[in-house]
Amino acid sequence: MKKLVALLLSLAFTVASLSAFPAITVSAEEGGYEHNVTLNVADGPIRIYAGSYVQNGEEHEGYSFENTLYTITGGAANANAILRVVHNAEDAAPATVHIVFRDLYIYPQTWCSVVHFTSGVTGTGEDATPVLTVDLRLEGRNYVAGYNHPGISGNAIVNLSVAPDSYSVFTSEYDQSSEAFGGPLVLRKEGDYEVKVNGETAELDAGKASRPAVITGPDSAALVKATVDALPAPTDVTTSDKDAIAEAREAYNALSYDKKREFDADALRHLSDDEAALAAAEAAALAAAEAAASVVEETPAQKPKRNLTALWIVLGFLGGAGCAAAVTLFVLKKKPTLSWDDAESETDHSDTAD
């Protein structure tokens, strides 16, 4: 009995000891890496080195870049220098670090690079080649804001891939900033996803010259929700919102069956209510147009007044003022309702008679 109690106490102590350390698992499920390290930025700034990592000033034994997957998650607001991957010794051998951003929210506080990849560089000028390559995968919903560029800077090569249903924004929060991803950082697109810079579809490298950069997977329910959330409230819908509402519905219809089942119910209700409000606005506009047209049709056209000034002058010249006045009164009395159509008709008859 004593042995059993001792065994249970030993097991409990072991479990408690393991829970005191950061989440490190050994699994073949995450791309076949020997080690998977999950770090939350809410626990403090992170520095990743070859063979170790430091978080909130505390150093932890790590693993080699090549066989370790680092997953960075969580949120950090009003912070700077949140994530650094450092491989910049003068004699550093080329290496590749594997990182996942998963539901990551970082907002800057001061002039800084909130995510920075630092490497040693071989060669000089245009021939300089960073010795650090980053395999960066975006999963879930990420928002990474930098101060003077959209979130990421450095002097490394980044192979960027995107999960099918992810939605990520890399932006700067300050108007005077426009360097985007910054400096000699090279971004290479891996796989199928869309990049938009300042709302316009762009190639990946274009994200280095403008901001913000929005990166979405091909089956992104998060993107559709963001599109719907940007629509006006149903009470504010006008006919000018027709294209935006149609685009949101088209994006929703393009989702897979499973994604539609998981889609946010409030967002879908917002879209449906906007469509109903748009239909009502279009019906009201059509009714108003028809009413205006009927008013125009019912209003009798005013008959043009005959201008007798020229006739009066001629007659006055030939026969005096009295003659002109008499003839004028006679004409007005004889044909008080003469229209331009009647005049033209009479002219046609006179021409025929001639």
Secondary structure as GFF3:
##gff-version 3
##sequence-region A 1 354
A	DSSP	alpha_helix	2	19	.	.	.	ID=ss1
A	DSSP	beta_strand	23	25	.	.	.	ID=ss2
A	DSSP	beta_strand	35	40	.	.	.	ID=ss3
A	DSSP	three_ten_helix	41	43	.	.	.	ID=ss4
A	DSSP	beta_strand	46	49	.	.	.	ID=ss5
A	DSSP	beta_strand	52	55	.	.	.	ID=ss6
A	DSSP	beta_strand	58	61	.	.	.	ID=ss7
A	DSSP	beta_strand	68	79	.	.	.	ID=ss8
A	DSSP	beta_strand	83	87	.	.	.	ID=ss9
A	DSSP	beta_strand	95	108	.	.	.	ID=ss10
A	DSSP	beta_strand	115	119	.	.	.	ID=ss11
A	DSSP	beta_strand	121	122	.	.	.	ID=ss12
A	DSSP	three_ten_helix	125	127	.	.	.	ID=ss13
A	DSSP	beta_strand	129	130	.	.	.	ID=ss14
A	DSSP	beta_strand	132	139	.	.	.	ID=ss15
A	DSSP	beta_strand	141	146	.	.	.	ID=ss16
A	DSSP	beta_strand	152	154	.	.	.	ID=ss17
A	DSSP	beta_strand	157	162	.	.	.	ID=ss18
A	DSSP	beta_strand	167	172	.	.	.	ID=ss19
A	DSSP	beta_strand	186	190	.	.	.	ID=ss20
A	DSSP	beta_strand	194	197	.	.	.	ID=ss21
A	DSSP	beta_strand	200	201	.	.	.	ID=ss22
A	DSSP	three_ten_helix	204	208	.	.	.	ID=ss23
A	DSSP	beta_strand	213	216	.	.	.	ID=ss24
A	DSSP	alpha_helix	221	229	.	.	.	ID=ss25
A	DSSP	three_ten_helix	234	236	.	.	.	ID=ss26
A	DSSP	three_ten_helix	239	241	.	.	.	ID=ss27
A	DSSP	alpha_helix	242	253	.	.	.	ID=ss28
A	DSSP	alpha_helix	257	262	.	.	.	ID=ss29
A	DSSP	alpha_helix	265	298	.	.	.	ID=ss30
A	DSSP	alpha_helix	309	334	.	.	.	ID=ss31
A	DSSP	alpha_helix	340	353	.	.	.	ID=ss32
###
